[in-house]
């Protein structure tokens, strides 16, 4: 019996391809990961050179058909893929990139059906949807004192440096709030103090609990762009709680644009040394910041967040914004007011890309019993800037 099994094993081995591929440990070129809509069909995809979109499932099947690679199942959501990335899936994705590029499939005359030009697909929010999205409030020195003179801002910076304390994190709406590249931000009817905030989005790659800042980089999958759209109108008078209302300020539908894709950490670099972000409205620059302006760095935000709640693969921590939001832009003379319907926001981060969203007017809601959020002008003077959040 043992002899028969040995003969069978020899036959199987002889039947294998003579050039079995070794597991890839690197990619021939950097890539981004995205969730895309291809003719009404949702797919997880690679983005190469910001020009080509490669459906992972189709490219993986094509790779396996060579007979040189084991069968590996590619998850159908990016959240699931992130959870498996460091458990071997990263190497399969490297193999796919090396195969597609090495065989000239991107630019060949007979391009496979699973490869598309980026302009021919719609980029959805890359994560549909994170279990948690945590945002850092007032985490840039310049944002903490937007409508200040240079002397006032310097004094405020020195004071904050001397007493940084711990970060301030708040929850941001995910499903319902998160939208993708080129999706529309809906300005709720009567909520006409709507603001913009370009932010670095940090995507968690491994389950993290009580992670120190020194360890934090090992728990990051990658980076994306977030626009923390904000309602500065505040709560109406009366009732309980006349301070900041974070649900009103941050929780409206479509107020969490995210994307256009995620850059894996190995292709972005160190965010504590490299960060240059901008936000333009109708092509006019209103926000710009570099890493020197950040109060608590990315690693410290992960340490703080994971000390309160377990962070899971696909969760997002957004790093906060810089000056140039409505109050700062009005003070600087680059803006005359809040975001208006028809305006287009472009949030840019060097090394990641551009997230573009147009603002549109929301419809008037049906009449209710009175327990609903009223228009801002029903209780405040138009143009009054509310407390920054």
Secondary structure, DSSP 4 states (H G I P E B T S, - for coil): -HHHHHHHHHHHHHHS-TTPPPPP-S-SS--EEEEEEETTEEEEEEEETTTEEEEHHHHHHHHHTTSSS---PPPSSHHHHHHHIIIIIHHHHHHHHHHHHHTTTTTSSS--TTEEEGGGSEE--SSS--S-EEEESS-BTTGGGTT--HHHHHHHHHHHHHT--S--EEE---TTTEE-TTPEEEE-TT---EE--EEEEEEE-S-BSS--TTTGGGGEEEEEEEEE-EETT-PPSSSS--S--HHHHH-STT-EEEEEEEEEHHHH--TTT--EEEEEETTEEEEEEEGGGBSS-HHHHHHHHHTTS-B-TT-EEE----S-SHHHHHHHTS-SSS--TT-EEEEEETTTEEEEEEEEEPPPPPP-SS-SPPPGGGTS-TTPPPPP-
